[in-house]
Amino acid sequence: MLHIMSTTVEAVSERSAAEVNEEIRALWRRSGGRLTTEQRAQYQRLVMEWAAAAPHPHRAV
């Protein structure tokens, strides 16, 4: 039986860590400090994007 694996790669963010951080801050401001379930999911996606975009001085290249 032949199994086909997905070769789709998620797009890497073109935004800087600072740009993503500003969106995170705006999300918190809009929410008044309390995130809904949907906002929490958005926050988690943004944090992952921020982490990928943030410089890592101790990371081996």
C-alpha positions in Angstrom: 0.0 0.0 0.0 1.4 3.4 -0.9 1.1 6.2 1.6 1.5 9.8 0.5 3.0 12.2 3.0 2.3 15.9 2.9 5.1 18.0 1.7 3.4 21.3 2.5 5.6 23.6 4.6 4.1 26.3 6.7 5.1 29.8 5.6 7.8 31.4 7.8 6.9 34.7 9.1 8.3 37.7 7.3 7.6 40.0 10.2 10.2 41.0 12.8 9.9 40.0 16.4 9.2 43.6 17.2 6.2 43.7 14.8 4.8 40.5 16.3 5.3 41.8 19.8 3.4 44.9 19.0 0.5 42.7 17.8 0.6 40.7 21.0 0.5 44.0 23.0 -2.4 45.3 21.0 -4.3 42.0 21.6 -3.8 42.4 25.3 -4.9 46.1 25.2 -8.1 45.2 23.2 -9.0 42.4 25.6 -8.6 44.4 28.7 -6.3 41.8 30.2 -8.7 38.9 29.8 -8.5 36.7 26.8 -11.4 34.7 25.4 -10.8 31.2 24.2 -10.4 32.5 20.6 -8.1 35.3 21.7 -6.0 32.8 23.7 -5.5 30.7 20.6 -4.5 33.8 18.6 -2.1 34.7 21.4 -0.5 31.3 21.3 0.0 31.5 17.6 1.6 35.0 17.9 3.9 33.8 20.7 5.1 31.0 18.5 5.6 33.4 15.6 7.5 35.8 17.9 9.7 33.0 19.1 10.6 32.0 15.6 11.4 35.6 14.6 13.3 36.6 17.8 17.0 36.6 17.6 18.7 33.8 19.6 22.2 34.8 20.5 23.1 31.4 22.0 21.6 29.3 19.2 24.2 27.4 17.1 24.0 28.4 13.5 
